[in-house]
Structures are given as structure tokens and as C-alpha cells.
Amino acid sequence: MVPHDDGAFAPTTEDAPSSSGFLDDGKNTIGSQLASRLREAIISGELQAGSKINLDKARKTFNVSLSPLREGLARLISDGLVEFEDNRGYRVSSISLANLEEITTLREEFEVFALRESMRLGDVGWEGNVMRALHRLNRTERDAARPETLERWEELHREFHLTLISGCGKPILLHFCSLLLNLNDRYRRVFLTRTSGDRNVSQEHSEIAQGAVARDLDYACDMLRQHIHRTGTNLRNHLATKGTL
């Protein structure tokens, strides 16, 4: 699926809709499946910030009715990835330096608190999950010249950060952290399409994970806060220098 200049959709061969493309299986509605597909397109930059979402063309691309399409878009509005304006319709949410700064600040507060609670409440199973997520992430290559490696790394990077805080026992907090990760990923992927990174991120992840499973609350939380802050600062400097925003 690729967006036209007017924000409409044009399916590629592999994305062309089929009668079995979306199926309500009782667990995932067609609307939720559409939301997942559109969410990835927005986060990856395939659908550009500020671009219009033409309902009629999107409906034809996905071979669905307007009802599940609107359901999917409503989910993305609540996620902060899509905006709706009267008389103008749906549009991919814009990005800005101020927005990035707010996301970074909120991640520092919410994720660090969730990690502290996970270290306080998490069991041995949580410890094992953290180390497995770290191993998978650190064994995965990230090369800006090979987009497929970025997609896999992003998937495992998200899994690692969510696994770190999964032991907190607070579903609402986890939901907020997940939303913030989605919003932050839009900015980081712009950066990663131009570079494979400018610091030893794998070492930072290892230090955070090892501190977490050792239940060293202050160390692990400080490492996570620094990790999030450095990422935000690097993204802000890169985007400002390149004139992306």
C-alpha cells in the first residue's frame, strides 16, 4: 500500500485486497485489523504526516465498507495518530518539535514509573521475559541501507520496552505507555531511515535490562530515563538540523 499525493491509497501487489484479507474472527474485528494496518503505515511514514485520508479510495483499496473503516480511524484518533475536522475529513496527525518534546517528557515519567513498579511487583517469569526480549533485540541487525532490517528491529525494540514494564500490574498505565511509544516511533523512524544510529543503543538496553532483573531500582530507572532523554534529544537535533520539521 502506498499513499498518493492527495492522501489516498494505492495498493501494491502484496497489499491488494482479497475477499479473505480481513475477517472478523470474534477476537479482532475488521475495524481493529484496519486500525493496525493504518497504524503501521502512519508510524513507518508510509502515510505522511498531515496527509489527507480519502475514505472512498481507502475503502476501495481495502475492499471494506465505510463502517469498519470509520471504526478503525476512530481508534487511531484516540491514539493521537489521526485527526478529524468538520468539513475537512480525516487527516494523519502532524508532527512538530513541540510534540516530540512533550512525548519525550511523558515517556520519561510514565515508563520510568512503570519500570519501578515492575521491579517491585514482577515475578521470575517477568525477569525471564525481559532477558529474552533483550536477547532477541540485540541479535537483530539494524541497517539504514536495508529497510527490512529496520522494520524487524522496530518490532523487537517496541517489544523490549513494553516487556520491561509489563510486570507493573497497571493496565491503564501500560496503555498510556504503548500510545506514547507509537507516537515516538514516528519520529525515530524518520531518523533511522537516514542513519543506523549514533550511539551504542544495544549496550544501553543491556544496562537497563540487567539493572531491572537485579531489582536495582534507582540504577535501572536512571538508565531508562537517560536512554529516553538521549533519544529525544538526538531526534530533536536531527530533525531541526535537517529541516524536517
FENKA-V370809 format. One record per residue. N is the residue number from 1. SS is DSSP state (~ for helix, > for strand, _ for the rest). PHI is phi in whole degrees, -180 to 180 (* if undefined). Layout:
# FENKA-V370809
n ss phi
N SS PHI
N SS PHI
This chain:
# FENKA-V370809
n ss phi
1 _ *
2 > -131
3 > -85
4 _ -77
5 _ -61
6 _ -89
7 _ 89
8 _ -76
9 > -114
10 > -131
11 _ -72
12 _ -81
13 _ -57
14 _ -74
15 _ -99
16 _ -58
17 _ -68
18 _ -133
19 _ -63
20 _ -107
21 _ -62
22 _ -129
23 _ -138
24 _ -74
25 _ -96
26 _ 92
27 _ -108
28 _ -123
29 _ -70
30 ~ -60
31 ~ -62
32 ~ -69
33 ~ -68
34 ~ -64
35 ~ -60
36 ~ -64
37 ~ -65
38 ~ -70
39 ~ -59
40 ~ -65
41 ~ -64
42 ~ -76
43 ~ -63
44 _ -75
45 _ 90
46 _ -62
47 _ -100
48 _ -76
49 _ -56
50 _ 86
51 _ -76
52 > -78
53 > -107
54 _ -82
55 ~ -60
56 ~ -65
57 ~ -71
58 ~ -66
59 ~ -61
60 ~ -70
61 ~ -60
62 ~ -89
63 _ 57
64 _ -132
65 _ -83
66 ~ -69
67 ~ -61
68 ~ -68
69 ~ -66
70 ~ -66
71 ~ -62
72 ~ -63
73 ~ -68
74 ~ -62
75 ~ -64
76 ~ -73
77 ~ -65
78 ~ -68
79 _ -83
80 _ 83
81 _ -99
82 > -132
83 > -120
84 > -126
85 > -125
86 _ -57
87 _ 69
88 _ -124
89 > 85
90 > -92
91 > -149
92 > -64
93 _ -59
94 _ -76
95 _ -122
96 _ -159
97 ~ -64
98 ~ -64
99 ~ -65
100 ~ -63
101 ~ -63
102 ~ -66
103 ~ -60
104 ~ -61
105 ~ -61
106 ~ -67
107 ~ -62
108 ~ -59
109 ~ -79
110 ~ -71
111 ~ -69
112 ~ -65
113 ~ -64
114 ~ -65
115 ~ -67
116 ~ -61
117 ~ -68
118 ~ -66
119 ~ -68
120 ~ -77
121 ~ -112
122 _ -64
123 _ -99
124 ~ -63
125 ~ -61
126 ~ -63
127 ~ -58
128 ~ -63
129 ~ -63
130 ~ -62
131 ~ -70
132 ~ -67
133 ~ -64
134 ~ -64
135 ~ -61
136 ~ -62
137 ~ -67
138 ~ -71
139 _ -90
140 _ -102
141 _ -75
142 _ -131
143 _ -132
144 _ -61
145 _ -79
146 _ -127
147 ~ -54
148 ~ -64
149 ~ -72
150 ~ -66
151 ~ -63
152 ~ -67
153 ~ -64
154 ~ -61
155 ~ -61
156 ~ -75
157 ~ -65
158 ~ -63
159 ~ -59
160 ~ -62
161 ~ -64
162 ~ -73
163 ~ -67
164 ~ -53
165 _ -104
166 _ -70
167 _ -91
168 _ -73
169 _ 73
170 _ -129
171 ~ -59
172 ~ -66
173 ~ -62
174 ~ -63
175 ~ -64
176 ~ -62
177 ~ -63
178 ~ -65
179 ~ -62
180 ~ -66
181 ~ -63
182 ~ -59
183 ~ -66
184 ~ -69
185 ~ -62
186 ~ -59
187 ~ -75
188 ~ -66
189 ~ -70
190 ~ -62
191 ~ -67
192 ~ -73
193 _ -72
194 _ -111
195 _ -154
196 _ -87
197 _ 119
198 _ -123
199 _ -157
200 _ -83
201 ~ -66
202 ~ -62
203 ~ -67
204 ~ -61
205 ~ -61
206 ~ -64
207 ~ -64
208 ~ -65
209 ~ -64
210 ~ -65
211 ~ -66
212 ~ -66
213 ~ -71
214 _ -82
215 _ 61
216 _ -89
217 ~ -57
218 ~ -66
219 ~ -64
220 ~ -63
221 ~ -66
222 ~ -66
223 ~ -65
224 ~ -67
225 ~ -62
226 ~ -64
227 ~ -61
228 ~ -66
229 ~ -65
230 ~ -63
231 ~ -60
232 ~ -62
233 ~ -65
234 ~ -63
235 ~ -65
236 ~ -62
237 ~ -64
238 ~ -65
239 ~ -67
240 ~ -69
241 ~ -66
242 ~ -81
243 _ 69
244 _ -69
245 _ -115
